[in-house]
Amino acid sequence: MTLGGLTTSTARPARPVRASTLFARCSGWALITSLLLAAPAALAQTATSGTTTTRAFSIPAQPLAQAVMQFGQQAGMQISADAALLTGKRSSGVSGSLSPEQALLRLLDSTGVGYRLVNGSTAVLYALPADQSSQALQLAPVVVSAAGAQGMGTVGEPPVAYAGKQVARGGRLGSLGNSDMMDNAFSVTSFTEDLMTNQQAETISDVLANDPAVRTSYGYGNFSEQFVIRGFPLNADDISVDGLYGLSPRQIVGTELYERVEVLRGANAFLNGVSPSGSGIGGGVNLVPKRAGNTPLTRLTTTYGMDSRVGAHLDVGRRFGDQQEWGARANLVMRDGNTAIDDERRSTQIIALGLDRQGEDTRVSLDLNRQNIRIDQGRPVVYLNGSQVPKAPDASSNYAQGWTFSEMTDTTAQMRIEHDLTDALMAYAAFGGRMMREDGSYSSPTVNSNGVGTMRRMDVPREDTTLTGQAGLRAKATTGAVGHQIDLGASSLDTTNRNSYEMSGTVVANLYAPIDVATPRTTLVGGDQTNLPKVSQSHMRSLFASDTLAFLDDRVLLTAGLRQQMIHVEGYSRTTGERTSNYSDDAMTPVVGLVVKPTDRLSLYANRIEGLAPGPTAPSTAANSGEMFEPYKSVQYEVGAKLDYGSIGGSVAVFQTTQPTGVTDPTTRVYSVDGEQRNRGIELMAFGEPLEGVRLLGGVTLLQTRLSGTAGGINDGNDAVGVPNYQANLGAEWDPEFLPNVTLFARVLHTGSQYVDAANTLKVPDWSRLDVGGRYTTEINSLPVAFRANIENLTDESYWASANGGYLTLGNPLTAKLSVAVDF
């Protein structure tokens, strides 16, 4: 059961600690202690600045933007530049064994572009004066960048965008910080603000539609966006923000707060710790808040969406101070109106303020935001009680009752501090809090193969309060010929959930001929509806330590780490307030990752990492009702390869993840954790700008799932519920030469068939969707203006988009979006 709704009975007595368990725990703490003791000695042998070390460079003559991308990869540096600065310029290239600074100087020669080194791993590009086409001496004004001690910080600019600017060169790897895509042993894609803006993405489900390993459905009985990554669900509750769990809006996440949506495909218990509700076994999502850039920004965007949804978005960013060290980014969003689904209305209000200070050795960020989303007559999911899956209704039809709604308000504050103790040692701390209020009246139909059945009303007011934090040390050092990045830290997450419910009897339902009924009276009440009772309280603590060792001039990277996770969850009665359950356990989750780079363009990797979720409690129908089990530990093995040709990149990954499942024996009625779901798969990704003016983003995921240890063995060997056997995405942008300042866009999504039940007797067919769009940029009265138009599901296909959870989510109909953005 998830942490948010844990209301099970009293915990069983504590189990005796076995010798093997004690040895594992002691070994783990011994490694953490040894790393802590070894860090000062290793730091005494800190490597010199990366700019004094020679590297082999091979960058041919080509457009400057592509040359700079290749230089960043070959030099292992982060390059910050305005895209307009590089447009239309060419570099003569550079080759030979040189220091990164010498190579960059030659690369920029005669381009009119200069550079300033912020530190050994970060450079900022700027326009040289008109009378100086090259530079031998750096005389540029100070430009703020946030690399920190040897590039170890995360406050400020995230990893630079890849060619085409739809994805970034890297992303955050939880406790390991930011990492270039070629330097880590994991499958990560970071979608950029440019992609979100150009596709007019309103929620992160619109962004994740670009990832072939991810599909979206609704949550159980409500409108929350739930994602399926590598065949396992990820709840919106379990999305991290700036590296911290517990701060993401609970059900639906607007995009205007964030400049990156980072997807880590695969288990991640070591990197991020256990998630609040225990989902995310197949992957996680991290959101990077917006920061003010070096260029002043004042942008007003007006929007229209089918059928009558209008809105406005104001985005303002400025930097201040003698060295532009202070930054402020404010976003204000309002949208309201009917969607393309009949009678469905959605309203969104977002206000956000992101502040930061980027000093020489200290960086601080503060984010304050509030998001309110209301959905009236939202189209619900569909449950089945027949022997066949009903045909998908018309894509725009709505079988929701007029009295259903959901309103969610999330208020969040978050701060992060980084301080460079030395050039090779950084200390950091992050903490935040969130208050959430949700009100709703829900009603999901349960129907037979003819689409006829029943539904009931259920009201669930809810309040969540979350406090979260993390602190640690990150160091870079050398011991002999071996480099190190050492990460040590601790994390904490406390969540309190208050809720109650009201339920009615059943009323008639029909998918194809909806019947409006009056609001049914409630017949079952659980808890006070005005003074919500505390239902659950969770406390999660963890300690982590890791070392990434670099051999052979960073050609071989080995990461090893451990995280000790403590989980404590208490459940309370809605009526008496007494504690009804008390779950407390701990687990150690290791990670091992290996990267081998035989060439500058090829990176081979492998990892062994675990996922973690709170253990289950035997249900009330079991003979051992109330028995609690230790945390679920899933195990992932993955091998892969990544390619980087500067203008186009890609990856291939082969993986296997096994996840324990709980089952009740049909004979003895004893509940145990003897079942297992095994997911095996292959992923292929491609991205970049292979030709000037042509950008690609897409890939394919092939999945094979198997169930074993099922109750009575009756479903052994079957496919898992809601997991397609293949998914494919192909997106392309084209800037036609005969249409100046015009970009055309098309994307195809294809998803294989999915089983609705574990017995594999009910299946939804495969489906495809075509999205198109375009944009035109110009100037009106000397002001930059961008016109954008996008159409999702151009052919208005009707299809069941997902069977995740054992229920059906209907795909959205043809939906047109228009916007006009003006920069003042």
C-alpha positions in Angstrom: 0.0 0.0 0.0 1.1 3.6 -0.6 2.4 5.7 2.2 -0.3 8.4 1.7 -3.1 6.0 2.5 -1.6 3.5 4.9 -4.4 2.7 7.4 -3.5 -0.9 8.3 -3.7 -2.5 11.7 -1.1 -2.7 14.4 2.4 -3.8 13.5 3.7 -7.3 14.4 6.5 -7.7 17.0 10.0 -6.8 15.9 11.8 -9.5 14.1 15.2 -10.7 15.4 18.1 -9.5 13.3 19.7 -12.4 11.4 23.5 -12.6 11.4 23.6 -12.0 7.6 21.5 -8.9 7.9 23.7 -7.6 10.7 26.8 -8.2 8.7 25.4 -6.4 5.7 24.4 -3.4 7.8 27.8 -3.2 9.5 29.6 -3.6 6.2 27.6 -0.7 4.8 28.3 1.6 7.7 32.0 0.6 7.6 32.2 1.7 4.0 30.5 5.0 4.7 32.8 5.6 7.7 35.9 4.7 5.6 34.9 7.2 2.9 34.4 9.9 5.5 37.8 9.2 7.0 39.5 8.9 3.6 38.1 12.2 2.2 40.6 14.6 3.9 43.5 12.5 2.9 42.4 12.3 -0.7 41.7 16.1 -0.8 45.3 16.7 0.1 46.2 15.3 -3.4 43.6 17.4 -5.3 44.1 17.6 -9.0 45.1 20.9 -10.7 42.7 22.8 -12.8 41.5 20.9 -15.9 42.6 23.7 -18.2 46.3 22.8 -17.6 45.9 19.2 -18.7 46.3 18.4 -22.4 43.7 16.5 -24.2 43.4 15.1 -27.7 41.0 17.3 -29.8 39.5 16.5 -33.2 36.9 19.0 -34.2 36.5 19.6 -38.0 35.5 22.9 -39.6 31.7 23.4 -39.3 29.0 25.8 -38.0 30.3 27.4 -34.7 27.3 26.1 -32.6 28.1 22.5 -33.5 31.9 23.0 -33.0 31.3 24.4 -29.5 29.1 21.4 -28.6 31.8 19.0 -29.7 34.4 21.0 -27.8 32.4 20.8 -24.6 32.1 17.1 -24.9 35.8 16.5 -25.7 37.1 18.9 -23.1 34.7 17.8 -20.4 33.6 21.4 -19.9 30.3 23.3 -19.6 30.0 26.1 -22.2 27.5 28.9 -21.6 26.4 31.0 -24.6 23.4 32.8 -26.1 22.3 30.8 -29.2 21.9 34.0 -31.2 25.6 34.7 -30.6 26.7 31.6 -32.5 24.1 31.6 -35.3 25.5 32.1 -38.8 29.1 31.8 -37.7 31.6 29.0 -38.7 34.7 27.7 -37.0 37.8 26.4 -38.7 38.0 23.6 -36.1 40.9 22.4 -34.0 42.9 19.3 -33.7 45.9 18.0 -31.8 47.0 17.6 -28.2 46.2 20.8 -26.4 45.0 22.2 -23.1 41.2 23.0 -23.2 42.0 26.7 -23.0 44.3 26.5 -26.0 41.8 24.5 -28.0 39.0 26.9 -27.2 41.1 29.9 -28.3 41.8 28.3 -31.6 38.2 27.1 -32.1 36.9 30.7 -31.7 39.7 32.4 -33.8 38.3 34.9 -36.3 34.7 34.2 -35.3 34.1 37.4 -33.4 33.4 35.4 -30.3 35.5 35.5 -27.1 35.4 33.5 -23.9 35.9 33.9 -20.2 36.9 31.0 -17.9 34.8 30.9 -14.8 36.8 28.0 -13.4 38.5 24.9 -14.8 35.3 23.3 -16.1 33.1 26.3 -17.2 33.5 28.9 -19.9 31.1 31.7 -20.9 31.1 33.0 -24.5 30.5 36.6 -25.4 30.7 38.9 -28.5 34.1 40.6 -29.0 34.2 44.3 -29.8 33.9 45.1 -33.5 37.6 45.8 -33.9 38.7 42.6 -32.3 37.9 39.3 -34.1 40.1 37.1 -31.9 41.5 37.3 -28.4 44.7 36.4 -26.8 44.0 38.0 -23.5 40.8 37.7 -21.5 39.4 41.1 -20.8 35.7 40.3 -20.8 33.2 41.6 -18.2 32.3 39.2 -15.4 29.5 36.9 -16.5 27.7 34.9 -13.8 27.9 31.2 -14.0 27.1 28.6 -11.4 29.5 25.8 -11.9 30.9 25.9 -8.3 34.0 24.2 -7.1 35.4 22.4 -10.2 31.9 22.4 -11.6 30.3 20.5 -8.7 27.4 22.8 -8.0 23.8 22.6 -9.3 22.4 26.1 -8.5 22.2 28.1 -11.7 22.4 27.0 -15.2 21.8 23.2 -15.7 23.9 21.3 -18.3 23.9 23.0 -21.7 21.5 22.1 -24.4 22.4 19.6 -27.1 22.3 20.5 -30.8 18.7 21.3 -31.7 18.0 22.6 -28.1 15.3 20.1 -27.5 17.3 18.1 -24.9 20.3 18.8 -22.8 23.7 17.3 -22.7 23.1 15.9 -19.3 21.0 16.1 -16.1 20.8 15.6 -12.4 21.6 12.2 -11.0 20.2 12.7 -7.5 22.9 12.6 -4.9 25.6 12.6 -7.6 24.7 16.0 -8.9 24.8 17.2 -12.5 26.5 14.9 -15.0 27.2 14.9 -18.7 25.4 12.2 -20.7 28.7 10.6 -21.8 30.1 10.4 -18.2 27.3 8.5 -16.3 26.2 4.9 -16.3 22.5 5.7 -16.5 19.8 6.4 -19.1 18.8 10.1 -18.7 17.0 12.6 -21.0 16.6 16.2 -20.0 13.9 18.1 -22.0 14.5 21.8 -22.3 12.4 24.9 -21.9 12.7 25.5 -25.6 10.9 22.2 -26.3 8.2 22.9 -23.7 7.6 26.4 -25.2 7.5 25.4 -28.8 5.2 22.4 -28.2 3.0 24.6 -25.9 3.2 22.0 -23.2 0.9 22.8 -20.3 1.7 19.9 -18.0 4.6 17.6 -17.8 2.6 14.8 -19.4 2.8 16.9 -22.6 6.6 17.0 -22.2 7.0 13.3 -21.5 5.0 12.4 -24.6 8.4 12.9 -26.3 10.0 10.0 -24.5 9.5 6.5 -26.0 10.0 4.8 -22.6 7.1 6.8 -21.0 3.3 6.7 -21.3 0.7 8.6 -19.4 -2.6 7.6 -17.8 -4.8 8.9 -15.0 -4.6 7.9 -11.4 -7.0 5.6 -9.5 -10.4 7.2 -9.6 -9.2 10.8 -10.1 -7.5 13.0 -12.7 -3.9 12.8 -11.5 -1.3 12.3 -14.2 0.4 8.9 -13.7 3.3 7.8 -15.8 4.5 4.4 -16.8 8.3 4.2 -17.2 9.8 0.9 -18.3 6.5 -0.8 -17.4 6.3 0.5 -13.8 4.1 3.3 -12.6 5.3 6.7 -11.3 2.9 8.8 -9.3 3.0 12.6 -9.7 3.5 12.6 -5.9 6.9 10.9 -6.5 8.4 13.5 -8.8 11.3 15.5 -7.3 11.9 19.2 -7.6 15.5 20.4 -7.7 16.6 17.1 -6.3 14.1 17.0 -3.4 11.0 14.7 -3.0 7.8 16.0 -1.5 7.6 19.4 -3.2 6.0 18.5 -6.5 2.2 19.4 -6.9 0.3 16.3 -6.0 -1.7 15.4 -9.1 -1.0 17.6 -12.1 2.2 19.6 -12.6 2.2 22.8 -14.7 5.3 23.4 -16.9 5.6 27.1 -16.5 7.5 26.8 -13.2 10.4 24.8 -14.7 13.1 25.1 -17.3 14.0 21.4 -17.4 12.1 18.1 -17.1 14.7 15.4 -16.5 13.8 11.7 -17.0 15.9 9.1 -15.4 14.9 5.7 -16.9 15.5 2.9 -14.4 15.6 2.1 -10.7 17.0 4.9 -8.6 16.8 4.1 -4.9 20.5 5.0 -4.3 20.4 8.2 -6.3 17.2 9.7 -4.9 16.1 7.5 -1.9 12.7 5.9 -1.5 9.9 8.0 -3.0 7.0 9.3 -0.8 4.4 6.9 -2.1 6.8 4.1 -3.2 6.4 4.3 -6.9 9.0 5.1 -9.6 10.6 1.6 -9.7 11.0 1.9 -13.5 12.3 5.5 -13.5 12.0 9.0 -12.0 11.4 12.6 -13.0 13.2 15.6 -11.6 12.1 19.2 -12.3 14.6 22.1 -12.5 13.1 25.5 -11.4 13.6 28.5 -13.7 16.4 30.9 -13.1 17.1 34.3 -14.5 19.6 34.2 -17.4 22.3 36.7 -18.4 19.9 38.3 -20.9 17.0 40.3 -19.5 13.6 38.7 -20.2 10.1 40.2 -20.3 7.8 37.9 -22.3 4.0 37.9 -22.5 2.4 34.9 -24.1 -1.4 34.7 -24.8 -2.9 31.3 -25.5 -6.0 29.7 -26.9 -6.9 26.0 -26.8 -9.9 24.1 -28.0 -12.7 24.5 -27.4 -12.7 27.8 -25.6 -9.7 27.8 -23.3 -7.9 31.1 -23.2 -4.9 32.2 -21.1 -1.9 34.4 -20.5 1.6 33.8 -19.2 4.0 36.5 -18.1 7.6 35.5 -17.7 10.1 38.1 -16.3 13.8 37.5 -15.6 16.5 40.0 -14.5 20.0 39.9 -13.0 21.3 42.6 -10.7 24.5 43.6 -8.8 27.9 44.8 -9.8 28.7 41.3 -11.1 25.2 40.3 -12.0 25.3 37.9 -9.0 21.6 38.4 -8.0 18.8 37.0 -10.1 15.0 37.0 -10.1 12.6 35.1 -12.3 8.9 35.5 -11.9 6.1 33.6 -13.7 2.4 34.3 -13.7 -0.1 32.0 -15.5 -3.8 32.1 -15.9 -5.9 29.7 -18.1 -9.6 28.9 -18.1 -12.2 27.5 -20.4 -13.6 24.3 -21.9 -11.3 21.7 -23.3 -11.8 19.7 -26.5 -13.6 17.0 -24.4 -17.3 17.7 -24.3 -18.4 19.8 -21.2 -15.0 19.4 -19.5 -13.7 22.7 -18.1 -10.2 23.3 -16.7 -8.8 26.3 -14.9 -5.1 26.9 -14.0 -3.5 29.7 -11.9 0.2 29.6 -11.2 2.4 32.2 -9.5 6.1 31.6 -9.0 9.2 33.5 -7.9 12.7 32.1 -8.3 15.5 34.1 -6.6 19.2 33.2 -6.7 22.6 34.6 -5.8 25.7 33.3 -7.5 28.8 34.5 -5.7 32.4 33.5 -6.1 32.2 30.7 -3.6 28.6 30.7 -2.4 25.4 30.1 -4.4 21.9 30.3 -3.0 18.5 29.8 -4.6 15.0 30.3 -3.2 11.7 29.3 -4.9 8.3 30.3 -3.9 5.2 29.1 -5.9 1.6 28.4 -5.7 -0.4 26.4 -8.2 -4.2 26.0 -8.3 -5.9 23.7 -10.8 -9.7 23.0 -11.0 -11.3 20.5 -13.3 -15.1 20.5 -13.7 -16.8 17.4 -15.2 -13.5 15.8 -15.9 -13.7 12.7 -18.0 -12.9 9.8 -15.6 -11.2 6.4 -16.0 -13.3 3.3 -16.8 -13.4 0.0 -14.8 -14.6 -3.3 -16.3 -16.9 -6.1 -15.1 -17.3 -8.0 -18.3 -15.5 -10.6 -20.4 -14.6 -8.1 -23.2 -13.2 -4.6 -23.5 -15.8 -2.2 -24.8 -15.0 -0.3 -27.9 -13.4 3.1 -27.2 -16.1 5.9 -27.4 -15.7 8.9 -29.6 -12.5 10.8 -28.5 -14.4 14.0 -27.6 -17.3 12.3 -25.7 -17.6 12.7 -22.0 -19.4 10.2 -19.7 -18.7 12.2 -16.5 -21.5 13.5 -14.4 -22.1 17.3 -14.2 -21.6 17.4 -10.5 -18.1 15.9 -10.5 -15.0 18.1 -10.0 -11.5 18.3 -8.5 -9.7 21.3 -7.2 -6.0 21.2 -6.0 -4.0 23.9 -4.5 -0.3 23.5 -3.8 1.9 26.1 -2.0 5.6 25.5 -1.9 8.8 27.1 -0.6 12.3 25.7 -1.3 15.9 26.8 -0.7 19.3 25.5 -1.7 22.7 26.6 -0.5 26.1 25.6 -1.9 29.4 26.8 -0.5 32.9 26.0 -1.8 35.0 25.2 1.2 38.0 24.8 -1.2 38.5 24.6 -4.9 37.8 20.8 -4.6 35.3 20.6 -1.7 31.7 21.8 -1.7 29.1 21.7 1.1 25.5 22.0 0.3 22.1 22.0 2.0 18.5 22.1 0.6 15.2 22.2 2.4 11.6 23.0 1.7 8.0 22.6 2.6 4.7 22.1 0.9 1.0 22.5 1.9 -1.7 21.0 -0.3 -5.4 21.1 -0.2 -7.6 18.9 -2.5 -11.3 18.8 -2.8 -13.3 16.7 -5.2 -16.4 14.8 -6.0 -15.5 11.8 -8.2 -17.4 9.1 -10.1 -15.8 6.5 -12.3 -18.1 4.1 -14.2 -17.8 0.3 -14.1 -19.2 -1.2 -17.3 -19.6 -4.4 -19.3 -18.6 -5.0 -22.9 -21.6 -2.9 -24.1 -20.5 0.1 -22.1 -23.4 -0.2 -19.6 -23.0 -0.3 -15.9 -23.0 1.7 -12.7 -21.1 4.5 -11.0 -21.1 6.0 -7.5 -20.2 9.4 -6.0 -17.2 9.7 -3.8 -16.0 12.9 -2.1 -12.5 13.0 -0.7 -11.2 16.2 0.9 -7.5 16.0 1.6 -4.7 18.0 3.1 -1.0 17.2 3.0 1.9 18.9 4.8 5.5 18.0 3.8 8.9 19.0 5.2 11.9 17.8 3.3 15.7 18.4 3.4 19.1 17.2 2.3 22.7 18.1 3.2 26.0 16.8 2.1 29.6 17.2 0.9 30.9 16.8 -2.7 34.6 16.6 -3.3 37.0 16.0 -6.2 40.4 14.6 -5.5 43.2 12.4 -6.9 45.1 9.5 -5.4 48.0 8.7 -7.7 46.6 8.4 -11.2 43.0 7.9 -10.1 40.5 10.8 -9.9 37.6 10.8 -7.4 34.3 12.5 -7.0 33.1 11.7 -3.4 29.6 12.3 -2.3 28.5 12.1 1.3 25.1 13.2 2.7 21.8 12.7 4.5 18.2 13.3 3.6 14.9 13.6 5.4 11.3 13.6 4.5 8.2 14.0 6.8 4.7 14.0 5.4 1.3 14.2 7.2 -1.9 13.3 5.4 -5.3 14.3 6.6 -8.4 13.2 4.7 -12.0 11.9 5.0 -14.5 10.5 2.5 -18.2 10.3 1.7 -19.7 7.6 -0.6 -23.1 7.2 -2.2 -25.0 4.2 -3.6 -24.7 3.3 -7.3 -26.4 5.0 -10.2 -26.7 4.0 -13.9 -23.8 4.6 -16.3 -23.5 4.3 -20.1 -20.3 5.1 -22.1 -22.1 5.7 -25.4 -25.3 7.3 -24.2 -24.4 9.1 -20.9 -27.3 9.7 -18.5 -27.3 12.8 -16.3 -28.4 12.1 -12.8 -28.9 14.3 -9.8 -26.2 14.4 -7.2 -26.7 11.2 -5.3 -26.9 11.3 -1.5 -24.0 9.9 0.5 -24.7 6.7 2.5 -21.2 6.0 3.9 -19.1 8.6 5.7 -15.5 8.2 7.0 -14.2 11.0 9.1 -15.1 14.7 9.8 -15.6 16.5 6.5 -14.7 20.0 7.8 -12.0 19.2 10.4 -10.1 16.6 8.5 -8.6 13.8 10.7 -5.0 12.7 10.5 -4.9 9.4 8.6 -1.1 8.8 8.1 2.2 10.2 9.0 5.5 9.1 7.4 9.1 9.7 8.3 11.9 8.8 6.0 15.6 9.2 6.7 18.7 8.2 4.8 22.5 8.4 4.7 24.4 7.9 1.5 28.0 7.7 0.4 29.6 7.1 -3.0 32.8 7.5 -4.9 33.2 7.9 -8.7 36.7 6.8 -9.7 38.2 8.1 -12.9 41.0 6.1 -14.7 43.0 6.6 -17.9 42.3 10.3 -18.3 38.6 9.9 -17.5 38.2 7.2 -20.1 37.0 4.7 -17.5 34.6 5.8 -14.7 33.5 3.5 -11.9 30.8 4.6 -9.4 30.1 2.7 -6.2 27.8 3.8 -3.4 25.5 2.8 -0.6 22.3 4.4 0.8 20.9 3.4 4.2 17.2 4.2 4.1 15.0 4.3 7.2 11.2 4.1 6.7 8.7 4.8 9.5 4.9 5.1 8.7 2.1 5.4 11.2 -1.6 5.0 10.4 -4.5 6.5 12.4 -8.2 5.9 12.8 -10.4 8.5 11.1 -13.0 8.3 13.8 -11.1 7.8 17.1 -7.7 9.3 16.1 -5.9 6.3 17.7 -2.9 4.9 16.0 -3.8 1.7 14.1 -0.5 0.8 12.5 3.1 1.5 13.1 5.5 0.4 10.3 9.2 0.8 10.9 12.0 -0.8 8.8 15.2 0.0 7.0 17.1 -1.2 4.0 20.4 -0.6 2.4 20.5 0.0 -1.4 23.8 -0.2 -3.3 24.8 1.0 -6.7 27.6 0.1 -9.1 28.0 1.8 -12.4 30.8 1.5 -15.0 31.5 3.8 -18.0 34.1 3.0 -20.6 34.8 5.6 -23.4 36.9 3.9 -26.1 36.5 7.0 -28.3 35.4 10.6 -27.7 32.1 9.8 -29.5 31.3 6.4 -27.9 30.5 5.7 -24.3 29.7 2.2 -23.1 28.1 1.7 -19.7 26.6 -0.8 -17.3 24.9 -0.5 -13.9 23.4 -2.6 -11.1 21.0 -0.6 -9.0 18.0 -1.2 -6.8 14.5 0.3 -6.4 12.9 0.6 -2.9 9.3 0.8 -1.7 7.7 0.4 1.7 6.8 -3.2 2.4 3.2 -4.3 2.3 0.8 -5.2 5.1 -1.3 -8.4 4.9 -4.9 -7.5 4.0 -7.8 -8.0 6.3 -9.0 -11.0 4.2 -5.7 -12.9 4.9 -5.2 -15.4 7.7 -2.2 -13.3 8.8 -4.0 -10.0 8.6 -2.0 -7.0 9.8 1.4 -8.7 9.3 4.0 -6.2 8.0 6.8 -7.1 5.6 10.2 -5.5 5.0 10.6 -3.0 2.2 10.2 -4.2 -1.4 13.6 -4.2 -3.1 13.6 -4.4 -6.9 16.9 -5.1 -8.8 17.9 -3.6 -12.1 20.7 -4.7 -14.4 21.4 -2.5 -17.4 24.0 -2.3 -20.2 24.1 0.3 -23.0 26.0 2.6 -25.3 25.8 6.3 -26.0 26.9 8.1 -29.2 27.7 11.8 -29.5 28.6 13.2 -32.9 28.2 16.8 -31.8 25.2 17.5 -34.0 23.3 14.2 -33.4 23.4 11.8 -30.5 21.8 8.6 -29.4 21.7 5.7 -27.1 20.8 2.1 -26.8 20.0 0.3 -23.5 19.3 -3.3 -22.6 17.8 -3.8 -19.1 16.1 -6.2 -16.7 14.2 -5.2 -13.6 12.6 -7.6 -11.1 10.0 -6.4 -8.6 8.6 -8.5 -5.6 4.8 -8.7 -5.3 2.6 -9.8 -2.5 0.1 -12.7 -2.9 -2.5 -14.5 -0.8 -2.3 -18.3 -1.1 -5.8 -19.5 -2.1 -5.6 -22.6 0.1 -4.1 -21.3 3.3 -5.2 -17.7 2.9 -1.7 -16.7 4.1 -0.3 -13.5 2.6 3.4 -13.4 1.6 5.8 -11.6 -0.6 6.5 -14.6 -2.9 5.5 -13.2 -6.3 7.6 -11.3 -8.8 7.2 -9.1 -11.9 10.1 -9.2 -14.3 10.5 -6.5 -17.0 13.1 -6.9 -19.8 13.5 -4.4 -22.5 15.6 -2.6 -25.1 15.5 1.2 -25.6 16.8 3.2 -28.5 17.0 7.0 -28.5 18.1 9.6 -31.1 18.2 13.4 -30.8 19.9 16.4 -32.2 20.2 18.4 -35.5 21.9 16.1 -38.1 21.3 18.7 -40.8 21.2 22.5 -40.4 17.5 23.3 -39.9 16.4 19.7 -39.3 16.0 18.5 -35.7 15.0 15.0 -34.6 13.8 13.5 -31.3 12.5 10.0 -30.9 13.1 6.3 -30.3 11.7 2.9 -29.6 11.2 0.8 -26.5 10.6 -2.9 -26.6 9.3 -4.6 -23.4 8.8 -8.2 -22.3 7.1 -8.7 -18.9 6.5 -11.9 -17.0 4.6 -12.7 -13.8 5.7 -15.5 -11.5 4.8 -16.8 -8.0 1.1 -15.7 -8.5 -1.6 -16.9 -6.2 -2.0 -20.6 -6.9 0.3 -20.2 -9.9 -2.7 -19.5 -12.2 -1.1 -16.4 -13.8 2.5 -17.5 -13.9 4.1 -16.6 -17.2 1.5 -14.0 -18.1 2.2 -10.4 -19.1 1.9 -7.6 -16.5 -1.1 -5.4 -16.5 -1.0 -2.2 -18.5 2.5 -2.7 -20.1 2.7 -2.4 -23.9 5.2 -4.7 -25.6 6.5 -1.9 -27.7 6.3 1.9 -27.8 7.7 4.2 -30.5 8.1 8.0 -30.9 9.4 10.0 -33.9 9.4 13.8 -33.8 10.9 16.1 -36.3 11.3 19.9 -36.8 12.2 21.5 -40.2 13.1 25.1 -41.0 12.4 25.3 -44.8 14.7 27.6 -46.6 11.9 28.8 -48.9 9.9 30.0 -45.8 12.2 32.2 -43.7 11.6 32.2 -40.0 9.1 29.3 -40.2 9.5 26.0 -38.4 7.3 23.0 -39.2 6.8 20.1 -36.7 5.4 16.6 -36.8 5.4 13.8 -34.3 4.0 10.2 -34.4 3.4 8.2 -31.2 2.7 4.4 -31.4 1.8 2.1 -28.5 1.4 -1.6 -28.6 -1.5 -3.6 -27.1 -1.9 -3.9 -23.3 -3.6 -6.4 -21.0 -6.2 -5.1 -18.6 -6.1 -8.1 -16.2 -3.4 -10.4 -14.8 -5.2 -13.4 -16.3 -4.5 -11.9 -19.8 -8.1 -12.4 -21.0 -8.8 -8.6 -21.6 -6.7 -6.6 -23.9 -6.9 -3.1 -25.4 -5.6 -2.8 -29.0 -2.5 -0.8 -30.1 -2.9 2.8 -31.1 -1.1 5.6 -33.0 -1.4 9.4 -32.8 -0.2 12.1 -35.1 0.7 15.6 -33.8 1.6 18.5 -36.1 2.6 22.1 -35.5 4.4 25.1 -36.7 5.8 28.5 -35.6 6.8 31.8 -37.2 9.1 34.4 -35.6 9.3 38.0 -36.7 9.5 41.6 -35.3 6.6 44.0 -34.9 7.5 47.5 -34.0 11.1 46.2 -33.2 9.7 43.7 -30.7 10.4 39.9 -31.2 7.1 38.1 -31.8 6.6 34.3 -32.1 3.4 32.7 -33.4 2.8 29.1 -32.6 0.2 26.5 -33.6 0.0 22.9 -32.5 -2.6 20.2 -33.2 -2.5 17.0 -31.1 -4.2 13.8 -32.5 -4.7 15.4 -35.9 -6.8 12.5 -37.2 -9.0 12.6 -34.1 -8.4 8.9 -33.4 -10.5 7.2 -30.7 -8.5 4.8 -28.6 -7.9 3.5 -25.1 -4.6 5.2 -24.3 -3.7 3.0 -21.2 -4.7 0.0 -19.2 -2.3 0.9 -16.4 -3.8 -0.1 -13.0 -6.3 -2.5 -14.5 -8.6 0.3 -15.7 -8.9 2.3 -18.9 -7.9 5.8 -19.8 -9.4 7.2 -23.0 -7.1 9.2 -25.3 -7.7 12.9 -25.8 -9.4 14.1 -29.0 -8.1 16.4 -31.7 -6.9 19.5 -29.8 -5.6 22.7 -31.4 -3.4 25.2 -29.4 -2.5 28.7 -30.5 -0.2 31.2 -28.9 1.4 34.6 -29.5 4.5 35.5 -27.5 6.0 39.0 -27.4 9.3 40.0 -25.9 9.4 43.5 -24.5 
